[in-house]
Amino acid sequence: GPGCSWTKQHNGNLSADFDRNGVDVALSVANNQSLNIIYVAATDRSAVTVLTGNPPMTISNRTPPAITTASSKATSLAADRHALQSETVYYTWCDGTNAYLALSTNAGSTWQSVTGNINSLLPGATPNELVADPRNLDHLFLATDTGVYRSINRGATWLNYSAGLPVAAAITQLEFDSESSPPRLLLGSYGFGFYTRNVESSDTLFFNGFE
């Protein structure tokens, strides 16, 4: 019907990272009432592209400066959907040996590494998604192919947070529900189902567990 058509959001072309056969593209839209922000990443490349403004949107390369290798084993990129974090975005990258975790609170203009000690805990493991408590970005949660990990000091130190999960569970996705009381963390796994866990800011990292 009228108005039911597609509109290109930008002038010009995206980078060559997206112009390849078989490439998967990660797309995430910010919950921002004052500025349109779209984050784009090729899942096998270490590059972050950000589109901002009204169509035609401005295309910017906002890859974390610590990333110097073009290809990667896995990349994930996700905007925080909470209204309190309208320009916060989370990024993970892995080359098969080392992982890099980062967050930005200004739509990728600058990035903070939150990698900490994760590589000593997970040598060669794949980080699948990074999320935070939107009320306190010091509290981070990481989904990996060997379980869930948590930091309470913005990535300086990571600890295992997988109590109650099957030992072999590969965690593919996390969602932090800050509106429930108490807040809860929900996850999806590869072949082992879905789980939830209450998250108290004062709890010990190994108290109780997922259900």
C-alpha positions, -999 to 999 in steps of 0.1 A, spaced: 0 0 0 10 37 1 41 43 20 50 7 22 84 8 5 121 7 15 142 39 18 180 39 16 193 54 49 226 68 36 244 83 6 275 66 -7 286 30 0 296 12 32 332 0 34 345 -30 15 341 -51 46 304 -54 38 308 -60 1 317 -96 1 298 -128 -8 286 -147 23 294 -120 48 271 -118 79 262 -83 90 255 -73 126 230 -44 129 219 -27 161 198 4 165 202 27 195 172 37 217 179 74 213 150 99 210 172 128 199 196 112 174 192 83 149 221 59 155 227 26 137 257 4 144 269 -20 118 297 -46 118 307 -75 96 308 -105 119 342 -118 105 359 -84 104 372 -60 131 355 -29 120 326 -8 134 306 15 112 282 40 127 254 58 108 240 89 125 215 117 119 185 119 96 185 102 62 208 105 44 227 94 74 264 102 80 287 71 78 316 70 102 343 44 109 344 40 147 364 9 151 382 7 185 418 19 180 432 -12 198 419 -34 169 446 -36 142 438 -69 125 412 -70 97 399 -105 100 384 -121 131 370 -154 142 339 -137 157 326 -102 163 295 -89 181 282 -54 184 251 -43 203 235 -10 214 222 -8 249 184 -6 245 178 12 278 168 49 277 195 56 303 222 45 279 211 61 246 247 62 232 262 31 249 273 3 227 291 -30 235 317 -47 212 335 -80 213 361 -94 190 382 -126 189 409 -138 166 407 -174 178 435 -169 204 427 -136 222 395 -117 229 390 -80 231 360 -65 249 350 -28 248 322 -4 255 315 31 244 292 57 260 294 82 231 282 61 201 317 47 194 335 80 192 358 67 220 361 32 234 371 18 268 387 -16 269 370 -39 295 390 -70 285 408 -73 319 418 -109 327 393 -126 304 420 -141 282 436 -159 311 402 -174 320 391 -182 285 422 -190 263 408 -193 228 372 -191 238 347 -171 218 330 -141 234 294 -140 220 278 -110 237 287 -83 262 259 -65 282 258 -43 313 234 -33 340 222 0 324 220 16 359 256 8 366 280 1 338 306 -13 362 285 -44 363 292 -63 331 282 -98 319 298 -118 291 283 -147 271 309 -171 258 310 -206 243 322 -219 277 296 -201 300 288 -167 315 313 -144 332 307 -113 353 327 -82 363 317 -57 390 346 -33 383 340 -25 346 361 -53 332 392 -50 354 385 -84 368 362 -112 355 349 -142 374 328 -172 364 291 -167 368 278 -200 354 265 -217 386 234 -238 377 242 -240 339 251 -273 321 289 -276 321 290 -278 283 266 -249 276 276 -224 249 259 -192 257 249 -173 226 228 -143 239 223 -123 271 196 -99 281 197 -78 313 162 -70 326 167 -40 349 129 -34 353 122 -65 373 126 -66 411 152 -79 417 168 -74 383 175 -105 363 198 -118 337 183 -140 309 203 -161 285 199 -183 255 223 -213 249 232 -234 219 214 -267 224 208 -264 262 177 -241 264 170 -208 281 178 -197 317 173 -168 341 190 -156 372 183 -129 397 211 -103 400 217 -85 432 244 -58 432 256 -71 465 255 -108 458 286 -129 457 295 -141 423 289 -178 431 257 -174 453 227 -193 440 228 -195 402 207 -199 370 174 -216 369 
